[in-house]
Amino acid sequence: MAIGHSLTLDLDNWDLTLDAGGDIATATGPYAIAQNVANAVRLFTNDAFYDPQRGIPHFIVDLGFLPQESVVRSRVGAAARGVEGVATVEVENLDLEERVLTGNIQLTTSEGDTVDVAL
């Protein structure tokens, strides 16, 4: 798909949705870029069958410890910046509690739109 195009996913179960005509729904513009960023930061390394190098190595444990917040922030930011159409990325309010990563990604698209993506 071109820059700023994506399939529209249901936010509750992260599955495909249909448009009014019964076809698979697509999204464009900043919303599509934000959704592509959300997909990129949810992708674990080795999970993309045709491109196993993509993704974030969330399961890496360094000497028995979880990575520091700065390492996680860097990995999430790099994944977001790797999405076509993203100009700048700021990762904010990261928190890892009970194995759940939460936070916010504020990004600016190459067209100058600002979008927030919740983790």
C-alpha positions as CSV (number, residue, x, y, z in Angstrom):
1,M,0.0,0.0,0.0
2,A,1.1,3.6,-0.6
3,I,2.2,6.0,2.1
4,G,-0.7,6.9,4.4
5,H,-2.8,3.8,3.4
6,S,-3.7,0.9,5.6
7,L,-6.4,-1.6,6.3
8,T,-8.8,-0.3,8.9
9,L,-8.6,-2.4,12.0
10,D,-11.2,-2.8,14.7
11,L,-9.7,-1.2,17.8
12,D,-11.2,-3.7,20.2
13,N,-9.9,-6.9,18.7
14,W,-7.4,-5.6,16.1
15,D,-9.1,-7.4,13.3
16,L,-10.3,-6.4,9.8
17,T,-13.4,-4.4,9.4
18,L,-15.8,-4.0,6.5
19,D,-17.0,-0.8,4.8
20,A,-20.6,0.0,3.9
21,G,-20.3,-2.0,0.7
22,G,-19.1,-5.2,2.4
23,D,-15.5,-4.8,1.2
24,I,-12.4,-4.8,3.5
25,A,-12.2,-1.2,4.9
26,T,-9.1,0.9,4.3
27,A,-7.8,4.0,6.0
28,T,-5.8,6.9,4.5
29,G,-3.8,9.9,5.7
30,P,-2.7,10.5,9.3
31,Y,-5.0,7.8,10.7
32,A,-3.5,5.2,8.5
33,I,0.1,6.2,9.4
34,A,-0.9,6.1,13.1
35,Q,-2.3,2.6,12.7
36,N,0.8,1.5,10.9
37,V,2.9,2.8,13.8
38,A,0.7,1.0,16.3
39,N,1.2,-2.2,14.2
40,A,5.0,-1.7,14.1
41,V,5.4,-1.3,17.8
42,R,3.2,-4.4,18.5
43,L,5.3,-6.6,16.2
44,F,7.7,-8.9,17.9
45,T,11.0,-9.8,16.2
46,N,10.6,-13.1,14.3
47,D,6.8,-12.7,14.1
48,A,6.6,-11.4,10.5
49,F,6.9,-14.5,8.5
50,Y,8.3,-12.9,5.3
51,D,10.5,-10.3,7.2
52,P,11.5,-11.8,10.6
53,Q,14.1,-9.0,11.2
54,R,11.3,-6.5,11.5
55,G,9.8,-5.9,15.0
56,I,10.9,-5.2,18.5
57,P,12.9,-7.8,20.5
58,H,10.5,-7.6,23.4
59,F,11.5,-11.0,24.7
60,I,15.2,-10.1,25.1
61,V,16.2,-10.3,28.7
62,D,19.6,-9.0,29.5
63,L,21.3,-11.0,32.3
64,G,17.9,-11.9,33.8
65,F,16.6,-8.4,33.9
66,L,14.1,-6.5,31.8
67,P,15.6,-3.8,29.7
68,Q,15.8,-0.3,31.1
69,E,13.1,2.2,30.2
70,S,15.5,4.1,28.0
71,V,16.2,0.9,26.0
72,V,12.5,0.2,25.5
73,R,11.9,3.8,24.6
74,S,14.6,3.6,22.0
75,R,13.3,0.4,20.5
76,V,9.7,1.7,20.3
77,G,10.9,5.0,18.8
78,A,13.0,3.2,16.2
79,A,10.1,1.0,15.2
80,A,7.8,4.0,14.9
81,R,10.4,6.0,12.9
82,G,10.7,3.1,10.5
83,V,7.1,3.5,9.3
84,E,6.8,5.3,5.9
85,G,5.3,8.8,6.3
86,V,6.6,9.4,9.8
87,A,8.9,12.5,10.2
88,T,9.4,12.7,14.0
89,V,8.6,10.5,17.0
90,E,8.4,11.2,20.7
91,V,7.7,8.3,23.1
92,E,6.2,9.5,26.4
93,N,4.9,8.0,29.7
94,L,6.2,4.5,29.3
95,D,5.2,2.1,32.0
96,L,5.7,-1.6,32.3
97,E,3.5,-3.1,34.9
98,E,2.6,-6.8,35.3
99,R,4.1,-7.5,31.8
100,V,1.9,-4.8,30.1
101,L,3.7,-1.9,28.3
102,T,1.7,1.3,28.2
103,G,2.6,4.8,27.0
104,N,2.0,7.2,24.2
105,I,3.8,7.9,20.9
106,Q,3.4,11.5,19.6
107,L,4.4,11.6,15.9
108,T,4.5,14.1,13.2
109,T,3.9,12.9,9.6
110,S,5.9,14.0,6.6
111,E,2.8,16.1,5.7
112,G,3.1,18.0,9.1
113,D,0.1,16.3,10.8
114,T,0.5,15.5,14.5
115,V,-1.0,12.3,15.8
116,D,-1.0,10.5,19.2
117,V,-0.8,6.7,19.3
118,A,-1.5,4.9,22.6
119,L,0.5,1.8,23.4
